[in-house]
């Protein structure tokens, strides 16, 4: 190889160049890593904003959910408690946007995946703020997108519904502190307990609904009619009566229970209070002069006789069956789903055959089969929310976890029916609370 030989001075010069090159690489890498870190930080910030915004939107849905089903008017006057779907979604959107902005997001999109349903329960939030990255003296803008979806889901409910006998309250039950009672009694107790809590008193329920059979056993053990009513005479069989404690609450109850429509039944029982509102009304399961029983007003008149007959035959709430039909088909006897479910009660062919339903498009026969199936599911699973979930998703999926399966369609289905029942004044939720979940 020809050319001039390198001197030691030349070696030092090349070493300096190599060192400078290496330092440049390190500096560029540092700038790049710094830019990536800033980008990742922005991504984490936006994901947090999206998560919290989705949860904020669904929290607003939970607060407003029952208002969707409140009557639009009373006596020809607008009902201020009623919300139509557009207003309901607008309030959820506003809550999601406000939450995202409080957490530093600027470019925000809010969507409702089930927004066209009768009672939407899902919120999706996307945050698309750009992240500014500086690399080697250059400024670059990189898109950062984060999204989250949250849902309103019903709880599975607690307690096992009692089996009423002749003369006992026959409607749906709600549980408080593990004790069964009429749904309207439970809601009134919630208000009573909240007021007591504000005054530093924690109310407890020692007894609520008792069947006549349970009363007979209690009377046999304590046959003193002053303290234990004979079977068939106890007001506890009506689902309106509560035995409350502790002893320290008796004075507060005597002074305040009347504000919440609770009456102290007997002067010698400072713990026994009965809910005196709505006694005998159709909204809580008693009969009516028009023969429709507890059937909600949204039921088309032509289906009322079939619902009444099926409810009486299979001992299932007519309001529950009606809310199901509304959610399943909108009372369309010729409805067919993409999955192949048929008729007003949306029976799959195999299930229809197992319940002797030869023609799912025969509305009367389908309603009877629906009540029969719900009777069986209630006996198997013990709570209305779980029975509804099984009707939609199959009993295997529900029995396997003892819960409402995490299927969006099933959870929304159960939530809508429970909302319809509350709107009809006839909650069969058995204490099921609406929960908020981040699902994506």
Helices and strands as residue ranges (DSSP letters): H 8-64, G 65-69, E 73-74, E 77-78, H 85-102, E 108-111, E 122-127, E 130-135, E 138-143, E 146-154, E 173-176, E 179-182, H 183-198, E 204-207, H 212-221, G 235-238, E 241-245, G 247-249, H 250-256, G 257-260, E 262-264, E 272-275, G 282-284, H 301-314, H 318-329, H 349-354, H 363-381, H 384-393, H 395-401, H 408-423, E 434-438
